[in-house]
């Protein structure tokens, strides 16, 4: 991917699986970090663009390779199957995020001052990071799948959470939104949910037919405001 040329390859292994995440070149500068979880196709242009933009704002960013080389989807049909499997096996998803966080910390030499931020499937991962009590300060879920099985008992009281949701998201039911709000309130988390009027699911992605520039710009400003509050 040509727009990833300025990012460095972070290669690591786990249980025979090879992973290739990408990190910004300022990783040695002692700056706060943002781990980006990409959408269901894996590392894509939206995640790469976000990494560059975060670097320009004074953050170290790393895009996590969640699938590994063997499972990387080649089509949206494959992505739907693989991402669904990770949502159902949420402990595996949480472990893949944990692995990426460990590598992020090794490269930076810092394990604190870290936020997990994700888009779509990655937005779901951001919520799973706090549900799994991973060692981060906060999470940003951007048009993620908000569903969680009612059989799961999770507490996210030690985290700050920002959820950015499209009002016309065709993939998320109002019931899922309501259940997430109940989950956050019962956990007594420091949380906020911002709903973007007129926006459909992938509204922040310039390469999606759902792209809504005005709402995407607002969401980015809300993200930066949140990151600055948490990390600076």
N, C-alpha and C positions, 0 to 999 in steps of 0.2 A: 504494500500500500504506500504510494509515493508520499502522501502527506504525513507518514510516520517516520520520515527519514531523519528527523532531528531527535527521535526518541531512541533510547537504548534498550537492547534486548536483555530481559531478566529471565534466564533459563534455570529451571530447577526440576527435580524429579520427586515423585511420590508414588510408592507402590507400583513401580514399573511404568508409570505414566510420565510423559515429558510435557512440561508447561513452558510457555513463552509469553510472559507479561512484558509490558513496555513502560519505561520510566523516563521522566524528564531529566535533562542534563544537569540540573541544579541540585541533584540529590545530596551533594556533599556540603551544602551551604547552611545546614542547621535550621532549615525552615519547617514550618508546620506542613503536614502531609495530608493529601486527599487520595484515598484509594477509590478508583472509578470501576464500577461493575458495569460492563457493557450490556446491550440488549441481546436478544435471543440468537442473533447470528454470530455472536462473539465479538472480538475487537473490531470496531467499525469506525467510519469517518466521524460520527457524532462523538464517540468517546475520545478519539484522537484530537479532534478540535477542542473538546473540553479540556484535555490535558494541556494543550498549548495555551489556552486562555487562562487556565489556573496558574501556569508558570508565570505568565505576564503579570499576574496579580500577587506574586510573592509566595506561591505555594509549590511544594514538590508534589507531583502527581504521578501515580502509577496506575495503568490500566491492567486489571487482573485478567489473566487467562483462566477462565473457570472450567472450560471443557477439557483442555489438553489437546494434543495433536490427534489422538485417535477418535475423539468424539466431535471434533469441530464440524458443524453442519455445512453442507454445500448448497442447501436450498432452504426456503422458508418452510417447506413441508418437513424437512429433516429437523429444522430448528424447533418447530412446534412439538415434535415428538421428544427431542432431547431435553428441551427446557421444561416440559411437563414432568419428565422423570425426575429432574432436580427439584422441582416444586413439591413433588410427592415425597421424595427422599430428602427432606429438608436438612437432616443431619449431615448428609453428604455435601449439600450446598454450603452449609455452615463451615464444614471442614475445608472445602476448597477456598473459601474466603479467608479462613484462619491461615492456611498455607501462604496465600498471597500477602497477608498482613505480616507474616514472619519474614518473608523475603523483603518486603518493603522496609521493615525495621532494620534488617541487616544492611541493606544498601544505604540507608540514611544514617545508620548508627544511632537511631532514636526510635523508641517504641511508643512514646507518648505523643500528644498533640496530633492525633490522627482522626479523621472523619472518613466514613464510608459513604459514598455517593453513587447512586445507580440509576440507570435508565431502563424502563420497561421491565424485562426479566431481571435486569440488574437492580431496578428499584425494589423488586420483591426481595432480592438479596440484601439490600440495605436494611430492610425490616428484619430479615432473618439474622443479620449480624447482631442486632440488639436483642432479638429474642433468644439468641444463642449465648448471650452474655460475653461476647468477644471484647477484647481490650481496646476499645475505642472511646472517643469522647462523645460522638454524635453520629447521626445518620441522616442522609437526605434521600428520600424516595421520590423519584421523578417519573410520573405516569406509570407506576408499578402496578402489578396485580396485587390487590389488597386482601384477597381471600386468605383466611386461615381456618383450618379445621376447628370446629367447636370443641373437639375432644382434647385439644392441646391447651395446657395451662402455662402461660408465659407471663413473665414480669419484666418490664423494661424501665423500672423506676429510676435507675441510675443514669439514664441517658437523656440527651436532648435530641428530638426528632422533628424533622421538617418533612411534610408530605405535600408534594405539588401535584394536583389532580386536575384533569381536564373535565369540565362540566358535562361534555358530551362524549365521554369515554365509552365507546361501544363494547369494551371488554370487561368493564367493572360495573357490577350492579350497585344500586343504591343501598341494598342490604349489606353488601361487603363494606361500603363506606361507613355505614352506621355501626357495624360490628367492630371495625377498626377503631372508631372513636370511643366505643365502650371499652375496648381493650386498653387504649391509651389512658383513659380516665381511671379505670380500675387499677392500672399499674402506677398511677400518679406520676407519670413521666412528664418531663418538661417538653411539651409537644405543641405543634401547630399544623393545621391543614389549610392550605390555600387552594381554592377552586378557581379555575380560569374559565370565565364565561365564553361561550361560543367555540371553545377549543375541543378537538377530538383527541383520541388516544395519544398518538406520537407527535403532539403539537410542537415540541421543541426541536424536532429533527428536520433540518432543511432538505433532506433527501427523501422525505416522506410526503405523501399526498395530504397528510393531516397537518402539515406545517402551518403554524399561525404565528407570523413574525412578531406581531405586537405582543401577544401573550408569551411567546418564547423569550422576548427581550425582558419582559417583566419578571418572568420566572428566573432568568439568569441573575437579575439584580437582587431578587429575593434570596437566591442561593448565596451570592457573595456577601450579602448582609448577614446571613446566618453564619457562614464560615468565619467572617471577621469577628463576630460576636463570640463564637466558640473558641477560636484558635489564636486570636491576636489580642 
